[in-house]
């Protein structure tokens, strides 16, 4: 048996380790560039989505603007976005509600009031627990000559007991304020920071006042709390629902006609 000499063994080991180091280096390069490629691709997809959402929002604003005429109202941030506004316009035009109730007042109140006045078909009542927003939005309605079709009720939040749980919601007794049933309920308040499932009480409290076949619109359904609220309402009302993820997310529920 021929035993390889030390220089031959050293060369073999050196080649083997050199090859392994080279493979490790190549693997690291592949990993680095593949991870970078994934990150770049993810950023590109995110940017592409933002561009798409911006185009949709601009298109919605172009569609909405003629209806508002000289009424200047904010969109985005705490106010509704253009896509939600466009969805509301379509629903009001389709359903022609005699009475719409809105939880939270703002841009949507003015928008719906403009449309109801143009169609001469109904009124909207908005509940608002913050005095500054109630005052600003009343002024907008007055300036637009919309106070004949829109009313803002300023009411604090109070504690309600629902399903043996305490929850804050508007201090609003339907029997004291409503003369007819609700054809459309728009829920965009109270804000989520008032407590878990902050908007849930709207349906238990107003349920008996909602017309058969009435419509409920819930905003911000891209948030976990609103998704859970929508699921509970759908089960409690045996309603059909459509979820729209655009913008902040919208859920439209249709009650049975009985």
N, C-alpha and C positions, 0 to 999 in steps of 0.2 A: 504494500500500500504506500502510495506516495503522499506524504504530508506536505501541504502547501507551506511555503516559506512565510515568515512574518510579514515581509513587505507585501506579499500577495493578499494575505488576510487583512492587513491594514487598508489596502486599497479597496478590497471588497466591502469592508465595513464602512469606509469613508464614502464609497459610492452609494451604499444602501442608505446611510444616514442623510447624505446629500439629497438623494432622491425623495426621501420622506419629508425633509424640510421644504423641498421645492413643492411637493404636493400640498403640504400644509399651507405654504404661502399662496399657492394658486387657489386653494379652497377658501382661504381668508379673503382673497381678492374677489372671488365669485360671490361669497356671502356679502361682502361690503357693497359691491355694485348692485347685487340683486335687491338688498334691503333699501339702498338708495333709490333704486328704480321704483320699488313699491311705494316709498314715501313720496317721490315725485309724482307718480301716477295718482296717489291718493289726493295730493294737493291739487293736481290738475282737475280731478273729478269734482272736488269741493268747489274750486273756482268756477268750473263749468256749471255746477248746480246754482251757484250764486248769480251768475250771469242770467241763467234761465229764469230764476225767481224774480230778478230785477226786471227783466223784460215783461214777465207776466204782470208784475206790480204796476209798471208804467202803462201797460195796455189797459189794466183795470182803472187806473186813475184817469186816463183819457176818456174811457166810457162813462165814468161817474161825473166828471167835471161839469158837463152841460146841465145835469139835473140840479146841481147845487147852485148854479148861476152865481150870484154875488155873495153867497154864504161861504165865508172862509172858515174852515175847520181843519184841525190837525189830523194826520194819519201816521200810523206807526208808533213805536214805543208803547206807551200806555193806551193810546187810542187804537181803534181797529185799523187793520191794513186795508189796502185797496181791494184785495181779493175777497176778503170777508164782506166788504161793502158791496161789491158786485154780486156776490151770492145773495145777500139780503134783498137787493133790488129785484133780482130774478124771482125770489120767493114771494115777495110782496106783490109783484105784478101777477104772478100765477094764482096766489091764494086770495088776494084782495080782502085782507082781514078787516072786519068791522072794528075789532079792538085788538091792539097789540100791547103786550106788557113787556117792558124791558127792565132787567135787573142791572143797574148801573146806567148812568147817563153819559152822553158824549157825542162824538161824531156820528155814530149810528142813529142816535135820536133825531138829529137834524136831517140826516139823509132820508130816513123813513118818513119823517114829517113832510119833507119836500115832495116825496112820491105820493103819499096819501092825499096831500092837498091837490096835486095835479090830477089824480084819479078821482077825487071827490068820493072816496069810498069808506073812510074810517078814521080812527084816532089812535094815538099811541100815548101810553102812560109810562114814564120811567121812574124807577125808584133810585134814590141817591142818598147815601148816608154822610157824605162830606159836603159841608156848606159851601166851600169855595167852588166845587165843581157844579153844584146845583145852581149857584148864582151865575157863574160864567155861561152855563148852557141855557139857562132861562133867557139871558141877555141875547144869546145867539138866536134863539127862537123868536124873540120879540123883534130883533133887527131884521129877521127874514120874513116877518108877518106870518109866522108858523104857529103862534101860540093858540090859534083857534083849533088846531088839530093835534097839538102836543102839550102834555102836562108833565111837569117834573114834581114829584112828591119827595120833599126832603124829609127823611126819617132816619133816626139813629138805628144802629144794630142793637138787638136785644137778645137775651138768652131764650132759646127754644128747647124743649125736650122732645127729641125725635128718636124713636126706637131705643128708648131708655138712655140716650146719649144727649149731652148738652152741646148745643151749637149756636153760634151767633148768626143771626140773619136779620133782615129788615123788620122793624116794628110796624108791620103792615097787616091790617085785618081786611081781607078781601070784601067781606060783607059791608064794611063801612065806606068803601071807596068805589066799588064796582056796581054798575047797573045792568051789566050783561056779561055773558061768558067770554072767555079769552080764546080768540082764534089763533093767535100766534104769541108764543112766549120766547123771548130772546134773553139768554142768560150769559152775561158778561161781567158779573159781579155777584157778591162782594169779591175783593181781591183775595188771592190765595194766602196772603200773610195774615189773614184774620183767623186762620185755623185750618186743620185738616178737612178735606172735602168741603171747603167753604161754601160752594155753590149748590151742594146737594139739597138743602132744605127747600129750594124753589118748588120742586115737584110735590113733595109731601104736603106743603102748606097750600099750594094753589091747585092741586090736582082736581078737586071737585068743581073748580071754576073753568077748567079747560074744556073747550067744546069737543064733542065727538068728531074725530077726523082732524083735530087741531094739530098744529105744528110746533115743535120745540127746537130752538136753535141754540146749541152750546158752543161757545168760542173756546179757544186755547186747548183743543183736545190733543195737541202734541205733548201735553204735560201729563204726568202719571195720574195726578189727582182727578183731572177732568176725564181721563179715560175710564177710571174706576167709577166716577159719577155717571157717565154715559151708560156703562154696563148695568148699573143698578137701576137707572131709570127705564131702560129698555125692558128689563125683566119685570119691574113693577107695573109698567103701563102696557105690557105686551105690544110694544111699538115696533115698527120697522125703522131701520136706521141706515143712513149713508154717512160714511166717514170720508172727509176730504183733507188730505195731509198738507195741502198747499198753505203757505204762509204759516200762521200759528196753529192751524188745524181747526176744522169745523165738523161738528156732528149735527145732522138734520134728522129729527125723529118725527115720524108720522103716527098719530094715535089711531086706533081702530075707529071706524064710523059707527060701530054697534049695530 
